[in-house]
Amino acid sequence: MGTTVAIQMTREGLLIPHDALSDLATEKLEAVRVKGEIVIRPKRASTEERNQVRCVLQAAGLLYEPAWETPSPAPAEERVRLAEKLARSDPLSESIIADRDDRV
């Protein structure tokens, strides 16, 4: 997903060739440090912009809002019990493959 770009470090800072940014050059960018690397990416949409998108999707009937309440999180003891139970079982990938065997 990422692209490696030749950069130049100067007294003014980090220089990135304009061509390397392609479509991103027209957007507002942010630089963040991720696992020891500097990542330059488009800034995240503001809350207002996300709300506008949500309204447009709802108006178009493309956003489904469930009628039920979100279930409360499982207690810590229950999560530990389930984690231990799942850790003793076969890997999920093997269960899926076994389930699909009869369809091939």
Steps between C-alpha positions, in 0.01 A plus 500: 500500500789734570732656249872551549616846397849648474517795739758759589577635845601869503536774759145605415371151574394191312451554126269269309473529120162645402452227237530231768187628673282474185135554603594568860665829408158663466380380841596608848768263627624396840823331602485240778757268650401133473735228629810710455400626153351830394178454305357782291128456440186703435355655814199321641163648425364724773207392714280743310600348165437146629156606628418649159594174329289306750198724429539456123525122537193491726300716258593265215396196705853359492567518872332245722435596858406190704188529715653315795718632777872428498567209737698579810861379503567157650643501852877445527453154654283391207755629247776305678288183499421534130863577412618187681231289330588634155873452564443125551306457176631451144602809305201676346648464151498119536137504614401713200687273256340191653158661475556578131627152409155374415446788254800431279 
